[in-house]
Amino acid sequence: MTIEEYDQLDEDEKIEILWKNGQYLIHVEILEQTFIVFKLWRFYAEIWYDPASEVICQLRTFNDHKGLTPYLNGFQSTSSI
């Protein structure tokens, strides 16, 4: 499945495919939200999850490893002051 095909699915289908086929990579908890990244085939899926309400707030995809940079940098600014 390509990123374009995945993006055309409805949210329920995306989540089902993610749980069945996704490879968990990393998660980060910031300001009462959890951000979780999975690898799916040749792209990534990022879930923004609110644990208090148990709701997925957003699901976005990206196919460039640069989307992982905030996770690898610990969500810290890379600019110097």
mmCIF file of the N, C-alpha and C atoms, coordinates in Angstrom:
data_MODEL
# 
_entry.id   MODEL 
# 
loop_
_atom_site.group_PDB 
_atom_site.id 
_atom_site.type_symbol 
_atom_site.label_atom_id 
_atom_site.label_alt_id 
_atom_site.label_comp_id 
_atom_site.label_asym_id 
_atom_site.label_entity_id 
_atom_site.label_seq_id 
_atom_site.pdbx_PDB_ins_code 
_atom_site.Cartn_x 
_atom_site.Cartn_y 
_atom_site.Cartn_z 
_atom_site.occupancy 
_atom_site.B_iso_or_equiv 
_atom_site.pdbx_formal_charge 
_atom_site.auth_seq_id 
_atom_site.auth_comp_id 
_atom_site.auth_asym_id 
_atom_site.auth_atom_id 
_atom_site.pdbx_PDB_model_num 
ATOM 1   N N  . MET A 1 1  ? 0.847   -1.179 0.000  1.00 0.00 ? 1  MET A N  1 
ATOM 2   C CA . MET A 1 1  ? 0.000   0.000  0.000  1.00 0.00 ? 1  MET A CA 1 
ATOM 3   C C  . MET A 1 1  ? 0.888   1.237  0.000  1.00 0.00 ? 1  MET A C  1 
ATOM 4   N N  . THR A 1 2  ? 0.500   2.219  -0.778 1.00 0.00 ? 2  THR A N  1 
ATOM 5   C CA . THR A 1 2  ? 1.254   3.470  -0.833 1.00 0.00 ? 2  THR A CA 1 
ATOM 6   C C  . THR A 1 2  ? 0.672   4.474  0.174  1.00 0.00 ? 2  THR A C  1 
ATOM 7   N N  . ILE A 1 3  ? 1.419   5.526  0.423  1.00 0.00 ? 3  ILE A N  1 
ATOM 8   C CA . ILE A 1 3  ? 0.944   6.574  1.323  1.00 0.00 ? 3  ILE A CA 1 
ATOM 9   C C  . ILE A 1 3  ? -0.310  7.233  0.750  1.00 0.00 ? 3  ILE A C  1 
ATOM 10  N N  . GLU A 1 4  ? -0.363  7.372  -0.570 1.00 0.00 ? 4  GLU A N  1 
ATOM 11  C CA . GLU A 1 4  ? -1.525  7.986  -1.211 1.00 0.00 ? 4  GLU A CA 1 
ATOM 12  C C  . GLU A 1 4  ? -2.775  7.115  -1.038 1.00 0.00 ? 4  GLU A C  1 
ATOM 13  N N  . GLU A 1 5  ? -2.621  5.810  -1.188 1.00 0.00 ? 5  GLU A N  1 
ATOM 14  C CA . GLU A 1 5  ? -3.751  4.887  -0.997 1.00 0.00 ? 5  GLU A CA 1 
ATOM 15  C C  . GLU A 1 5  ? -4.219  4.913  0.457  1.00 0.00 ? 5  GLU A C  1 
ATOM 16  N N  . TYR A 1 6  ? -3.271  4.920  1.383  1.00 0.00 ? 6  TYR A N  1 
ATOM 17  C CA . TYR A 1 6  ? -3.599  4.948  2.808  1.00 0.00 ? 6  TYR A CA 1 
ATOM 18  C C  . TYR A 1 6  ? -4.346  6.234  3.162  1.00 0.00 ? 6  TYR A C  1 
ATOM 19  N N  . ASP A 1 7  ? -3.871  7.351  2.642  1.00 0.00 ? 7  ASP A N  1 
ATOM 20  C CA . ASP A 1 7  ? -4.486  8.643  2.960  1.00 0.00 ? 7  ASP A CA 1 
ATOM 21  C C  . ASP A 1 7  ? -5.926  8.750  2.455  1.00 0.00 ? 7  ASP A C  1 
ATOM 22  N N  . GLN A 1 8  ? -6.298  7.957  1.467  1.00 0.00 ? 8  GLN A N  1 
ATOM 23  C CA . GLN A 1 8  ? -7.660  7.982  0.922  1.00 0.00 ? 8  GLN A CA 1 
ATOM 24  C C  . GLN A 1 8  ? -8.658  7.192  1.777  1.00 0.00 ? 8  GLN A C  1 
ATOM 25  N N  . LEU A 1 9  ? -8.178  6.381  2.705  1.00 0.00 ? 9  LEU A N  1 
ATOM 26  C CA . LEU A 1 9  ? -9.060  5.573  3.551  1.00 0.00 ? 9  LEU A CA 1 
ATOM 27  C C  . LEU A 1 9  ? -9.731  6.425  4.618  1.00 0.00 ? 9  LEU A C  1 
ATOM 28  N N  . ASP A 1 10 ? -10.849 5.933  5.151  1.00 0.00 ? 10 ASP A N  1 
ATOM 29  C CA . ASP A 1 10 ? -11.459 6.650  6.275  1.00 0.00 ? 10 ASP A CA 1 
ATOM 30  C C  . ASP A 1 10 ? -10.669 6.325  7.539  1.00 0.00 ? 10 ASP A C  1 
ATOM 31  N N  . GLU A 1 11 ? -10.897 7.101  8.579  1.00 0.00 ? 11 GLU A N  1 
ATOM 32  C CA . GLU A 1 11 ? -10.089 6.982  9.796  1.00 0.00 ? 11 GLU A CA 1 
ATOM 33  C C  . GLU A 1 11 ? -10.149 5.591  10.414 1.00 0.00 ? 11 GLU A C  1 
ATOM 34  N N  . ASP A 1 12 ? -11.328 4.968  10.456 1.00 0.00 ? 12 ASP A N  1 
ATOM 35  C CA . ASP A 1 12 ? -11.442 3.631  11.035 1.00 0.00 ? 12 ASP A CA 1 
ATOM 36  C C  . ASP A 1 12 ? -10.590 2.613  10.285 1.00 0.00 ? 12 ASP A C  1 
ATOM 37  N N  . GLU A 1 13 ? -10.587 2.707  8.956  1.00 0.00 ? 13 GLU A N  1 
ATOM 38  C CA . GLU A 1 13 ? -9.771  1.793  8.151  1.00 0.00 ? 13 GLU A CA 1 
ATOM 39  C C  . GLU A 1 13 ? -8.283  2.044  8.385  1.00 0.00 ? 13 GLU A C  1 
ATOM 40  N N  . LYS A 1 14 ? -7.927  3.311  8.485  1.00 0.00 ? 14 LYS A N  1 
ATOM 41  C CA . LYS A 1 14 ? -6.526  3.644  8.748  1.00 0.00 ? 14 LYS A CA 1 
ATOM 42  C C  . LYS A 1 14 ? -6.046  3.052  10.069 1.00 0.00 ? 14 LYS A C  1 
ATOM 43  N N  . ILE A 1 15 ? -6.863  3.216  11.101 1.00 0.00 ? 15 ILE A N  1 
ATOM 44  C CA . ILE A 1 15 ? -6.487  2.712  12.427 1.00 0.00 ? 15 ILE A CA 1 
ATOM 45  C C  . ILE A 1 15 ? -6.382  1.195  12.407 1.00 0.00 ? 15 ILE A C  1 
ATOM 46  N N  . GLU A 1 16 ? -7.329  0.527  11.789 1.00 0.00 ? 16 GLU A N  1 
ATOM 47  C CA . GLU A 1 16 ? -7.293  -0.935 11.713 1.00 0.00 ? 16 GLU A CA 1 
ATOM 48  C C  . GLU A 1 16 ? -6.020  -1.422 11.013 1.00 0.00 ? 16 GLU A C  1 
ATOM 49  N N  . ILE A 1 17 ? -5.691  -0.805 9.903  1.00 0.00 ? 17 ILE A N  1 
ATOM 50  C CA . ILE A 1 17 ? -4.478  -1.176 9.161  1.00 0.00 ? 17 ILE A CA 1 
ATOM 51  C C  . ILE A 1 17 ? -3.236  -0.880 9.995  1.00 0.00 ? 17 ILE A C  1 
ATOM 52  N N  . LEU A 1 18 ? -3.255  0.247  10.690 1.00 0.00 ? 18 LEU A N  1 
ATOM 53  C CA . LEU A 1 18 ? -2.116  0.631  11.522 1.00 0.00 ? 18 LEU A CA 1 
ATOM 54  C C  . LEU A 1 18 ? -1.863  -0.402 12.615 1.00 0.00 ? 18 LEU A C  1 
ATOM 55  N N  . TRP A 1 19 ? -2.921  -0.831 13.318 1.00 0.00 ? 19 TRP A N  1 
ATOM 56  C CA . TRP A 1 19 ? -2.762  -1.810 14.398 1.00 0.00 ? 19 TRP A CA 1 
ATOM 57  C C  . TRP A 1 19 ? -2.300  -3.167 13.859 1.00 0.00 ? 19 TRP A C  1 
ATOM 58  N N  . LYS A 1 20 ? -2.801  -3.547 12.685 1.00 0.00 ? 20 LYS A N  1 
ATOM 59  C CA . LYS A 1 20 ? -2.464  -4.855 12.123 1.00 0.00 ? 20 LYS A CA 1 
ATOM 60  C C  . LYS A 1 20 ? -1.088  -4.890 11.455 1.00 0.00 ? 20 LYS A C  1 
ATOM 61  N N  . ASN A 1 21 ? -0.710  -3.805 10.797 1.00 0.00 ? 21 ASN A N  1 
ATOM 62  C CA . ASN A 1 21 ? 0.489   -3.823 9.968  1.00 0.00 ? 21 ASN A CA 1 
ATOM 63  C C  . ASN A 1 21 ? 1.590   -2.864 10.397 1.00 0.00 ? 21 ASN A C  1 
ATOM 64  N N  . GLY A 1 22 ? 1.271   -1.954 11.293 1.00 0.00 ? 22 GLY A N  1 
ATOM 65  C CA . GLY A 1 22 ? 2.255   -0.950 11.677 1.00 0.00 ? 22 GLY A CA 1 
ATOM 66  C C  . GLY A 1 22 ? 3.303   -1.499 12.619 1.00 0.00 ? 22 GLY A C  1 
ATOM 67  N N  . GLN A 1 23 ? 4.493   -0.966 12.469 1.00 0.00 ? 23 GLN A N  1 
ATOM 68  C CA . GLN A 1 23 ? 5.593   -1.296 13.368 1.00 0.00 ? 23 GLN A CA 1 
ATOM 69  C C  . GLN A 1 23 ? 5.811   -0.093 14.288 1.00 0.00 ? 23 GLN A C  1 
ATOM 70  N N  . TYR A 1 24 ? 5.542   -0.282 15.578 1.00 0.00 ? 24 TYR A N  1 
ATOM 71  C CA . TYR A 1 24 ? 5.714   0.797  16.547 1.00 0.00 ? 24 TYR A CA 1 
ATOM 72  C C  . TYR A 1 24 ? 7.165   1.257  16.551 1.00 0.00 ? 24 TYR A C  1 
ATOM 73  N N  . LEU A 1 25 ? 7.371   2.575  16.521 1.00 0.00 ? 25 LEU A N  1 
ATOM 74  C CA . LEU A 1 25 ? 8.726   3.120  16.575 1.00 0.00 ? 25 LEU A CA 1 
ATOM 75  C C  . LEU A 1 25 ? 9.016   3.869  17.868 1.00 0.00 ? 25 LEU A C  1 
ATOM 76  N N  . ILE A 1 26 ? 8.142   4.818  18.205 1.00 0.00 ? 26 ILE A N  1 
ATOM 77  C CA . ILE A 1 26 ? 8.432   5.673  19.357 1.00 0.00 ? 26 ILE A CA 1 
ATOM 78  C C  . ILE A 1 26 ? 7.163   6.398  19.789 1.00 0.00 ? 26 ILE A C  1 
ATOM 79  N N  . HIS A 1 27 ? 7.137   6.807  21.047 1.00 0.00 ? 27 HIS A N  1 
ATOM 80  C CA . HIS A 1 27 ? 6.067   7.691  21.500 1.00 0.00 ? 27 HIS A CA 1 
ATOM 81  C C  . HIS A 1 27 ? 6.647   8.720  22.463 1.00 0.00 ? 27 HIS A C  1 
ATOM 82  N N  . VAL A 1 28 ? 5.971   9.866  22.520 1.00 0.00 ? 28 VAL A N  1 
ATOM 83  C CA . VAL A 1 28 ? 6.381   10.959 23.394 1.00 0.00 ? 28 VAL A CA 1 
ATOM 84  C C  . VAL A 1 28 ? 5.119   11.530 24.020 1.00 0.00 ? 28 VAL A C  1 
ATOM 85  N N  . GLU A 1 29 ? 5.198   11.860 25.300 1.00 0.00 ? 29 GLU A N  1 
ATOM 86  C CA . GLU A 1 29 ? 4.073   12.490 25.994 1.00 0.00 ? 29 GLU A CA 1 
ATOM 87  C C  . GLU A 1 29 ? 4.426   13.942 26.278 1.00 0.00 ? 29 GLU A C  1 
ATOM 88  N N  . ILE A 1 30 ? 3.584   14.851 25.762 1.00 0.00 ? 30 ILE A N  1 
ATOM 89  C CA . ILE A 1 30 ? 3.801   16.285 25.933 1.00 0.00 ? 30 ILE A CA 1 
ATOM 90  C C  . ILE A 1 30 ? 2.464   16.949 26.225 1.00 0.00 ? 30 ILE A C  1 
ATOM 91  N N  . LEU A 1 31 ? 2.432   17.726 27.300 1.00 0.00 ? 31 LEU A N  1 
ATOM 92  C CA . LEU A 1 31 ? 1.245   18.508 27.645 1.00 0.00 ? 31 LEU A CA 1 
ATOM 93  C C  . LEU A 1 31 ? -0.041  17.692 27.546 1.00 0.00 ? 31 LEU A C  1 
ATOM 94  N N  . GLU A 1 32 ? -0.072  16.584 28.212 1.00 0.00 ? 32 GLU A N  1 
ATOM 95  C CA . GLU A 1 32 ? -1.249  15.721 28.310 1.00 0.00 ? 32 GLU A CA 1 
ATOM 96  C C  . GLU A 1 32 ? -1.689  15.132 26.976 1.00 0.00 ? 32 GLU A C  1 
ATOM 97  N N  . GLN A 1 33 ? -0.804  15.109 25.987 1.00 0.00 ? 33 GLN A N  1 
ATOM 98  C CA . GLN A 1 33 ? -1.078  14.412 24.733 1.00 0.00 ? 33 GLN A CA 1 
ATOM 99  C C  . GLN A 1 33 ? 0.040   13.424 24.483 1.00 0.00 ? 33 GLN A C  1 
ATOM 100 N N  . THR A 1 34 ? -0.296  12.340 23.810 1.00 0.00 ? 34 THR A N  1 
ATOM 101 C CA . THR A 1 34 ? 0.683   11.333 23.451 1.00 0.00 ? 34 THR A CA 1 
ATOM 102 C C  . THR A 1 34 ? 0.817   11.302 21.937 1.00 0.00 ? 34 THR A C  1 
ATOM 103 N N  . PHE A 1 35 ? 2.036   11.336 21.471 1.00 0.00 ? 35 PHE A N  1 
ATOM 104 C CA . PHE A 1 35 ? 2.343   11.280 20.046 1.00 0.00 ? 35 PHE A CA 1 
ATOM 105 C C  . PHE A 1 35 ? 3.025   9.939  19.786 1.00 0.00 ? 35 PHE A C  1 
ATOM 106 N N  . ILE A 1 36 ? 2.477   9.162  18.874 1.00 0.00 ? 36 ILE A N  1 
ATOM 107 C CA . ILE A 1 36 ? 2.981   7.812  18.613 1.00 0.00 ? 36 ILE A CA 1 
ATOM 108 C C  . ILE A 1 36 ? 3.289   7.684  17.123 1.00 0.00 ? 36 ILE A C  1 
ATOM 109 N N  . VAL A 1 37 ? 4.459   7.143  16.818 1.00 0.00 ? 37 VAL A N  1 
ATOM 110 C CA . VAL A 1 37 ? 4.858   6.973  15.418 1.00 0.00 ? 37 VAL A CA 1 
ATOM 111 C C  . VAL A 1 37 ? 4.997   5.486  15.101 1.00 0.00 ? 37 VAL A C  1 
ATOM 112 N N  . PHE A 1 38 ? 4.442   5.116  13.956 1.00 0.00 ? 38 PHE A N  1 
ATOM 113 C CA . PHE A 1 38 ? 4.527   3.756  13.436 1.00 0.00 ? 38 PHE A CA 1 
ATOM 114 C C  . PHE A 1 38 ? 5.126   3.802  12.038 1.00 0.00 ? 38 PHE A C  1 
ATOM 115 N N  . LYS A 1 39 ? 5.800   2.738  11.656 1.00 0.00 ? 39 LYS A N  1 
ATOM 116 C CA . LYS A 1 39 ? 6.269   2.546  10.280 1.00 0.00 ? 39 LYS A CA 1 
ATOM 117 C C  . LYS A 1 39 ? 5.264   1.643  9.588  1.00 0.00 ? 39 LYS A C  1 
ATOM 118 N N  . LEU A 1 40 ? 4.796   2.071  8.427  1.00 0.00 ? 40 LEU A N  1 
ATOM 119 C CA . LEU A 1 40 ? 3.876   1.287  7.603  1.00 0.00 ? 40 LEU A CA 1 
ATOM 120 C C  . LEU A 1 40 ? 4.480   1.208  6.205  1.00 0.00 ? 40 LEU A C  1 
ATOM 121 N N  . TRP A 1 41 ? 4.824   0.016  5.773  1.00 0.00 ? 41 TRP A N  1 
ATOM 122 C CA . TRP A 1 41 ? 5.413   -0.184 4.457  1.00 0.00 ? 41 TRP A CA 1 
ATOM 123 C C  . TRP A 1 41 ? 6.535   0.808  4.210  1.00 0.00 ? 41 TRP A C  1 
ATOM 124 N N  . ARG A 1 42 ? 6.339   1.767  3.313  1.00 0.00 ? 42 ARG A N  1 
ATOM 125 C CA . ARG A 1 42 ? 7.405   2.728  2.986  1.00 0.00 ? 42 ARG A CA 1 
ATOM 126 C C  . ARG A 1 42 ? 7.083   4.146  3.468  1.00 0.00 ? 42 ARG A C  1 
ATOM 127 N N  . PHE A 1 43 ? 6.254   4.235  4.491  1.00 0.00 ? 43 PHE A N  1 
ATOM 128 C CA . PHE A 1 43 ? 5.919   5.549  5.039  1.00 0.00 ? 43 PHE A CA 1 
ATOM 129 C C  . PHE A 1 43 ? 5.664   5.426  6.532  1.00 0.00 ? 43 PHE A C  1 
ATOM 130 N N  . TYR A 1 44 ? 5.423   6.551  7.164  1.00 0.00 ? 44 TYR A N  1 
ATOM 131 C CA . TYR A 1 44 ? 5.196   6.627  8.609  1.00 0.00 ? 44 TYR A CA 1 
ATOM 132 C C  . TYR A 1 44 ? 3.802   7.170  8.890  1.00 0.00 ? 44 TYR A C  1 
ATOM 133 N N  . ALA A 1 45 ? 3.243   6.752  10.014 1.00 0.00 ? 45 ALA A N  1 
ATOM 134 C CA . ALA A 1 45 ? 1.965   7.287  10.485 1.00 0.00 ? 45 ALA A CA 1 
ATOM 135 C C  . ALA A 1 45 ? 2.169   7.785  11.907 1.00 0.00 ? 45 ALA A C  1 
ATOM 136 N N  . GLU A 1 46 ? 1.695   8.978  12.164 1.00 0.00 ? 46 GLU A N  1 
ATOM 137 C CA . GLU A 1 46 ? 1.818   9.606  13.480 1.00 0.00 ? 46 GLU A CA 1 
ATOM 138 C C  . GLU A 1 46 ? 0.417   9.832  14.038 1.00 0.00 ? 46 GLU A C  1 
ATOM 139 N N  . ILE A 1 47 ? 0.207   9.350  15.246 1.00 0.00 ? 47 ILE A N  1 
ATOM 140 C CA . ILE A 1 47 ? -1.075  9.526  15.931 1.00 0.00 ? 47 ILE A CA 1 
ATOM 141 C C  . ILE A 1 47 ? -0.897  10.534 17.052 1.00 0.00 ? 47 ILE A C  1 
ATOM 142 N N  . TRP A 1 48 ? -1.811  11.482 17.116 1.00 0.00 ? 48 TRP A N  1 
ATOM 143 C CA . TRP A 1 48 ? -1.894  12.400 18.252 1.00 0.00 ? 48 TRP A CA 1 
ATOM 144 C C  . TRP A 1 48 ? -3.062  11.899 19.096 1.00 0.00 ? 48 TRP A C  1 
ATOM 145 N N  . TYR A 1 49 ? -2.770  11.471 20.303 1.00 0.00 ? 49 TYR A N  1 
ATOM 146 C CA . TYR A 1 49 ? -3.754  10.799 21.152 1.00 0.00 ? 49 TYR A CA 1 
ATOM 147 C C  . TYR A 1 49 ? -3.925  11.554 22.457 1.00 0.00 ? 49 TYR A C  1 
ATOM 148 N N  . ASP A 1 50 ? -5.185  11.729 22.877 1.00 0.00 ? 50 ASP A N  1 
ATOM 149 C CA . ASP A 1 50 ? -5.497  12.362 24.162 1.00 0.00 ? 50 ASP A CA 1 
ATOM 150 C C  . ASP A 1 50 ? -5.893  11.265 25.141 1.00 0.00 ? 50 ASP A C  1 
ATOM 151 N N  . PRO A 1 51 ? -4.991  10.881 26.050 1.00 0.00 ? 51 PRO A N  1 
ATOM 152 C CA . PRO A 1 51 ? -5.285  9.789  26.975 1.00 0.00 ? 51 PRO A CA 1 
ATOM 153 C C  . PRO A 1 51 ? -6.437  10.093 27.942 1.00 0.00 ? 51 PRO A C  1 
ATOM 154 N N  . ALA A 1 52 ? -6.647  11.351 28.277 1.00 0.00 ? 52 ALA A N  1 
ATOM 155 C CA . ALA A 1 52 ? -7.723  11.696 29.213 1.00 0.00 ? 52 ALA A CA 1 
ATOM 156 C C  . ALA A 1 52 ? -9.091  11.364 28.634 1.00 0.00 ? 52 ALA A C  1 
ATOM 157 N N  . SER A 1 53 ? -9.279  11.656 27.360 1.00 0.00 ? 53 SER A N  1 
ATOM 158 C CA . SER A 1 53 ? -10.568 11.379 26.723 1.00 0.00 ? 53 SER A CA 1 
ATOM 159 C C  . SER A 1 53 ? -10.543 10.098 25.887 1.00 0.00 ? 53 SER A C  1 
ATOM 160 N N  . GLU A 1 54 ? -9.342  9.477  25.802 1.00 0.00 ? 54 GLU A N  1 
ATOM 161 C CA . GLU A 1 54 ? -9.157  8.252  25.024 1.00 0.00 ? 54 GLU A CA 1 
ATOM 162 C C  . GLU A 1 54 ? -9.588  8.433  23.568 1.00 0.00 ? 54 GLU A C  1 
ATOM 163 N N  . VAL A 1 55 ? -9.177  9.563  22.985 1.00 0.00 ? 55 VAL A N  1 
ATOM 164 C CA . VAL A 1 55 ? -9.561  9.920  21.620 1.00 0.00 ? 55 VAL A CA 1 
ATOM 165 C C  . VAL A 1 55 ? -8.306  10.176 20.790 1.00 0.00 ? 55 VAL A C  1 
ATOM 166 N N  . ILE A 1 56 ? -8.322  9.670  19.566 1.00 0.00 ? 56 ILE A N  1 
ATOM 167 C CA . ILE A 1 56 ? -7.284  10.023 18.616 1.00 0.00 ? 56 ILE A CA 1 
ATOM 168 C C  . ILE A 1 56 ? -7.658  11.374 18.029 1.00 0.00 ? 56 ILE A C  1 
ATOM 169 N N  . CYS A 1 57 ? -6.827  12.366 18.265 1.00 0.00 ? 57 CYS A N  1 
ATOM 170 C CA . CYS A 1 57 ? -7.113  13.730 17.828 1.00 0.00 ? 57 CYS A CA 1 
ATOM 171 C C  . CYS A 1 57 ? -6.716  13.958 16.374 1.00 0.00 ? 57 CYS A C  1 
ATOM 172 N N  . GLN A 1 58 ? -5.655  13.296 15.961 1.00 0.00 ? 58 GLN A N  1 
ATOM 173 C CA . GLN A 1 58 ? -5.176  13.486 14.594 1.00 0.00 ? 58 GLN A CA 1 
ATOM 174 C C  . GLN A 1 58 ? -4.333  12.297 14.188 1.00 0.00 ? 58 GLN A C  1 
ATOM 175 N N  . LEU A 1 59 ? -4.384  11.986 12.911 1.00 0.00 ? 59 LEU A N  1 
ATOM 176 C CA . LEU A 1 59 ? -3.524  10.966 12.332 1.00 0.00 ? 59 LEU A CA 1 
ATOM 177 C C  . LEU A 1 59 ? -2.937  11.568 11.067 1.00 0.00 ? 59 LEU A C  1 
ATOM 178 N N  . ARG A 1 60 ? -1.620  11.647 11.015 1.00 0.00 ? 60 ARG A N  1 
ATOM 179 C CA . ARG A 1 60 ? -0.987  12.201 9.818  1.00 0.00 ? 60 ARG A CA 1 
ATOM 180 C C  . ARG A 1 60 ? 0.070   11.236 9.316  1.00 0.00 ? 60 ARG A C  1 
ATOM 181 N N  . THR A 1 61 ? 0.355   11.319 8.050  1.00 0.00 ? 61 THR A N  1 
ATOM 182 C CA . THR A 1 61 ? 1.353   10.452 7.439  1.00 0.00 ? 61 THR A CA 1 
ATOM 183 C C  . THR A 1 61 ? 2.469   11.292 6.834  1.00 0.00 ? 61 THR A C  1 
ATOM 184 N N  . PHE A 1 62 ? 3.627   10.685 6.739  1.00 0.00 ? 62 PHE A N  1 
ATOM 185 C CA . PHE A 1 62 ? 4.751   11.316 6.054  1.00 0.00 ? 62 PHE A CA 1 
ATOM 186 C C  . PHE A 1 62 ? 5.670   10.210 5.547  1.00 0.00 ? 62 PHE A C  1 
ATOM 187 N N  . ASN A 1 63 ? 6.385   10.494 4.477  1.00 0.00 ? 63 ASN A N  1 
ATOM 188 C CA . ASN A 1 63 ? 7.239   9.459  3.916  1.00 0.00 ? 63 ASN A CA 1 
ATOM 189 C C  . ASN A 1 63 ? 8.712   9.820  3.944  1.00 0.00 ? 63 ASN A C  1 
ATOM 190 N N  . ASP A 1 64 ? 9.037   10.909 4.571  1.00 0.00 ? 64 ASP A N  1 
ATOM 191 C CA . ASP A 1 64 ? 10.419  11.346 4.670  1.00 0.00 ? 64 ASP A CA 1 
ATOM 192 C C  . ASP A 1 64 ? 10.879  11.173 6.115  1.00 0.00 ? 64 ASP A C  1 
ATOM 193 N N  . HIS A 1 65 ? 12.050  10.616 6.299  1.00 0.00 ? 65 HIS A N  1 
ATOM 194 C CA . HIS A 1 65 ? 12.545  10.413 7.661  1.00 0.00 ? 65 HIS A CA 1 
ATOM 195 C C  . HIS A 1 65 ? 12.725  11.718 8.428  1.00 0.00 ? 65 HIS A C  1 
ATOM 196 N N  . LYS A 1 66 ? 12.693  12.846 7.737  1.00 0.00 ? 66 LYS A N  1 
ATOM 197 C CA . LYS A 1 66 ? 12.808  14.142 8.419  1.00 0.00 ? 66 LYS A CA 1 
ATOM 198 C C  . LYS A 1 66 ? 11.643  14.372 9.373  1.00 0.00 ? 66 LYS A C  1 
ATOM 199 N N  . GLY A 1 67 ? 10.503  13.700 9.127  1.00 0.00 ? 67 GLY A N  1 
ATOM 200 C CA . GLY A 1 67 ? 9.368   13.802 10.035 1.00 0.00 ? 67 GLY A CA 1 
ATOM 201 C C  . GLY A 1 67 ? 9.652   13.206 11.395 1.00 0.00 ? 67 GLY A C  1 
ATOM 202 N N  . LEU A 1 68 ? 10.705  12.394 11.479 1.00 0.00 ? 68 LEU A N  1 
ATOM 203 C CA . LEU A 1 68 ? 11.096  11.788 12.756 1.00 0.00 ? 68 LEU A CA 1 
ATOM 204 C C  . LEU A 1 68 ? 12.001  12.698 13.579 1.00 0.00 ? 68 LEU A C  1 
ATOM 205 N N  . THR A 1 69 ? 12.511  13.747 12.979 1.00 0.00 ? 69 THR A N  1 
ATOM 206 C CA . THR A 1 69 ? 13.482  14.627 13.641 1.00 0.00 ? 69 THR A CA 1 
ATOM 207 C C  . THR A 1 69 ? 13.022  15.124 15.012 1.00 0.00 ? 69 THR A C  1 
ATOM 208 N N  . PRO A 1 70 ? 11.776  15.602 15.170 1.00 0.00 ? 70 PRO A N  1 
ATOM 209 C CA . PRO A 1 70 ? 11.372  16.062 16.508 1.00 0.00 ? 70 PRO A CA 1 
ATOM 210 C C  . PRO A 1 70 ? 11.465  14.960 17.564 1.00 0.00 ? 70 PRO A C  1 
ATOM 211 N N  . TYR A 1 71 ? 11.196  13.738 17.174 1.00 0.00 ? 71 TYR A N  1 
ATOM 212 C CA . TYR A 1 71 ? 11.278  12.621 18.124 1.00 0.00 ? 71 TYR A CA 1 
ATOM 213 C C  . TYR A 1 71 ? 12.729  12.313 18.474 1.00 0.00 ? 71 TYR A C  1 
ATOM 214 N N  . LEU A 1 72 ? 13.576  12.331 17.487 1.00 0.00 ? 72 LEU A N  1 
ATOM 215 C CA . LEU A 1 72 ? 14.982  12.033 17.710 1.00 0.00 ? 72 LEU A CA 1 
ATOM 216 C C  . LEU A 1 72 ? 15.680  13.130 18.490 1.00 0.00 ? 72 LEU A C  1 
ATOM 217 N N  . ASN A 1 73 ? 15.173  14.362 18.363 1.00 0.00 ? 73 ASN A N  1 
ATOM 218 C CA . ASN A 1 73 ? 15.747  15.499 19.088 1.00 0.00 ? 73 ASN A CA 1 
ATOM 219 C C  . ASN A 1 73 ? 15.045  15.745 20.419 1.00 0.00 ? 73 ASN A C  1 
ATOM 220 N N  . GLY A 1 74 ? 14.136  14.894 20.795 1.00 0.00 ? 74 GLY A N  1 
ATOM 221 C CA . GLY A 1 74 ? 13.429  15.071 22.056 1.00 0.00 ? 74 GLY A CA 1 
ATOM 222 C C  . GLY A 1 74 ? 12.513  16.270 22.071 1.00 0.00 ? 74 GLY A C  1 
ATOM 223 N N  . PHE A 1 75 ? 12.031  16.695 20.893 1.00 0.00 ? 75 PHE A N  1 
ATOM 224 C CA . PHE A 1 75 ? 11.144  17.844 20.750 1.00 0.00 ? 75 PHE A CA 1 
ATOM 225 C C  . PHE A 1 75 ? 11.768  19.128 21.282 1.00 0.00 ? 75 PHE A C  1 
ATOM 226 N N  . GLN A 1 76 ? 13.080  19.198 21.280 1.00 0.00 ? 76 GLN A N  1 
ATOM 227 C CA . GLN A 1 76 ? 13.776  20.407 21.718 1.00 0.00 ? 76 GLN A CA 1 
ATOM 228 C C  . GLN A 1 76 ? 14.133  21.237 20.505 1.00 0.00 ? 76 GLN A C  1 
ATOM 229 N N  . SER A 1 77 ? 14.177  22.499 20.693 1.00 0.00 ? 77 SER A N  1 
ATOM 230 C CA . SER A 1 77 ? 14.578  23.404 19.612 1.00 0.00 ? 77 SER A CA 1 
ATOM 231 C C  . SER A 1 77 ? 16.025  23.151 19.254 1.00 0.00 ? 77 SER A C  1 
ATOM 232 N N  . THR A 1 78 ? 16.327  23.137 17.967 1.00 0.00 ? 78 THR A N  1 
ATOM 233 C CA . THR A 1 78 ? 17.706  22.920 17.537 1.00 0.00 ? 78 THR A CA 1 
ATOM 234 C C  . THR A 1 78 ? 18.420  24.240 17.278 1.00 0.00 ? 78 THR A C  1 
ATOM 235 N N  . SER A 1 79 ? 17.706  25.353 17.427 1.00 0.00 ? 79 SER A N  1 
ATOM 236 C CA . SER A 1 79 ? 18.373  26.646 17.210 1.00 0.00 ? 79 SER A CA 1 
ATOM 237 C C  . SER A 1 79 ? 19.082  27.092 18.479 1.00 0.00 ? 79 SER A C  1 
ATOM 238 N N  . SER A 1 80 ? 20.173  27.792 18.295 1.00 0.00 ? 80 SER A N  1 
ATOM 239 C CA . SER A 1 80 ? 20.909  28.300 19.468 1.00 0.00 ? 80 SER A CA 1 
ATOM 240 C C  . SER A 1 80 ? 20.445  29.717 19.778 1.00 0.00 ? 80 SER A C  1 
ATOM 241 N N  . ILE A 1 81 ? 20.478  30.046 21.048 1.00 0.00 ? 81 ILE A N  1 
ATOM 242 C CA . ILE A 1 81 ? 20.011  31.373 21.499 1.00 0.00 ? 81 ILE A CA 1 
ATOM 243 C C  . ILE A 1 81 ? 21.211  32.234 21.816 1.00 0.00 ? 81 ILE A C  1 
# 
